[in-house]
Amino acid sequence: MTPLGYLPECRSGVIIYIRGGRRLVKRLMDMGLTLGTLIHMIKSSGPGPILIEVRGSRIALGRGIAMKIFVKEV
């Protein structure tokens, strides 16, 4: 189990755990980031947000939030 921010580019993972308060968890769930969801890392290098693909949509997340989402690489 690793933070989403450490998932290498062009790799996929499944969300195992989200560490955060109710507002953060609800916000992420509204974006489609729920437990058991498959995530594909598109861009994680360099400064700035990371870019992921979830359920056919691309989403940019700040690194702080990405470090609160724990995934298991597949």
Residue pairs with C-beta under 8 A, 6 or more apart in sequence:
1 16
1 17
1 70
1 71
1 72
2 13
2 70
2 71
2 72
2 73
3 66
3 67
3 68
3 69
3 70
3 71
4 13
4 39
4 41
4 50
4 52
4 61
4 66
4 67
4 69
4 70
4 71
5 44
5 50
5 63
5 66
5 67
7 13
7 39
7 41
7 44
7 71
7 73
8 41
8 44
9 41
9 42
9 43
9 44
9 45
10 40
10 41
10 42
11 40
11 41
11 73
12 38
12 39
12 40
12 41
12 73
12 74
13 38
13 39
13 41
13 71
13 72
13 73
13 74
14 36
14 37
14 38
14 39
14 71
14 72
14 74
15 33
15 34
15 35
15 36
15 37
15 39
15 69
15 70
15 71
16 35
16 70
16 71
16 72
17 35
17 69
17 70
18 24
18 25
18 28
18 33
18 35
18 68
18 69
18 70
19 68
19 69
19 70
20 28
20 68
24 65
24 68
28 34
28 65
28 69
31 54
31 59
32 54
32 55
32 57
32 59
33 39
33 54
33 59
33 69
37 54
37 55
38 54
38 74
39 52
39 53
39 54
39 71
40 52
40 53
40 54
41 50
41 51
41 52
42 51
42 52
42 53
42 58
43 50
43 51
44 50
44 51
49 60
49 61
49 62
49 63
50 60
50 61
50 63
50 66
51 58
51 59
51 60
52 58
52 59
52 61
53 59
61 69
